[in-house]
Amino acid sequence: MLKNAFAYVTRKGLKSLVILLVILTMSALSLISLSIKEATDKASTKTFSNITNSFSMEINRRVNPGTPRGGGNVKGQDIKKIANSENIESYVKRINSVADLDGYDIIETSETSETSSNQSPERAKNFKRAVMLTGVNDSSKETKFVSGTYKLVEGKHLTSQDKNKVLIHKDLAKKNNLKVGDKIKIKSNLFDADNEKGANETVEVEIKGLFDGHNKGGVTAAQELYENTLVTDIHTAAKVYGNTEDTATYQDATFSVKGDKNLDQVIKDLGKLDINWQEYSLIKSSSNYPALQQSISGVYSIANQLFIGSLLFAGIIVSLLLFLWINARKKEIAVLLSLGFSKGQILAQFAIELAFVTIPAFIGSYFLASYAGKHIGNNILQSVTGNIAKQIAKQSASTGLGGGAEVDGFNKTLSSLDMTINPNMLVWVIIFMTIVLAISLYIASSGILKKNPKDLLSDTE
């Protein structure tokens, strides 16, 4: 039987080659789809590793407009109440403020220079050296570092023990000939709307580290550039507004829940605390990255469609080819039946012939998928993220949103897929594809094998 099967496959070389190429191509696409899904899972896990069991405390803008400049005004005492909960493992609180670089220049681009030229001379002068401060008690867990918007490239992150320390952008450091360990002075900006106390403080800070990152979209002011943001300790960001850590108002706070606790239940239980919850909203941290979730689900959806489509296409095409293949062998089947071969034996003969074709196809699909997988995967990713970017651009244009790091972090999507084809994937593809081919073989041969030799011979005349 094996000898006959091999002889037929080699004798009908063109037909065998066509079936082999169909199975090879569809198996390779199935492998690629599984690889895309695995790579997406890895990227998702890596991206959300620090935020899957955390939530943010933000102001409820429906009833709480925030600061005069529109920032958050979360009370420090309310943050402390949640932080003291037995279910909270750690927390990060942030202060957003504005200050001036004393004796140093900020970064300007052609875009921001044009915007500045359209401002009144007085405003341009008042904010000529203004930078945004993000005060945080642990910069490694600050939203923009977690999302990958910022990346520390030199020095160390800020901790809760730091005082009068700062992280600055490497381009701002380069422009002003600054390095890690240098000390600079920052001053209160008397014209900032959020400086409600009219504070006029000067704080000398030490540069503890440098970070990198660049705006993904357009900006409406120089202060929206990543390069003009300083990440400081809590004390520094509070002092430029004449506050202390206890009296300051905070942009928001992010809390990590202990690993054995259910996030939804913890958030529900916190509602019992003596806090004016009408002013705040508790939001799962993963919800702060809608574009990222959309890109993950988009890539996953296409990968599923590719896998299912490959199996269906292979089944349909191979069924048609096998039908034509078997239909041309009616006389041979009639002779075999007349010689006493059972229908099961004849079907087994066809299965062995198909196996001679599929085995090299499966082996070849592994190498083809390894060669073409990364290219196809990243093309799919670019297509998905490109569509998301267009949607974001339309929304930004209609709402007039700027292009600062907060907005870019909110709009972050997957940037790449680390794709690999492993043997386990090939095993699953072989299993699924074998089932599909077995069904195809049965469909293609069942009609003919039901006939008796006499009918088969009359069909050939």
Order of alpha helices (4+ residues) and beta strands (2+ residues): alpha-alpha-beta-beta-alpha-beta-alpha-alpha-beta-alpha-beta-beta-alpha-beta-beta-beta-alpha-beta-beta-alpha-beta-alpha-alpha-alpha-alpha-alpha-alpha
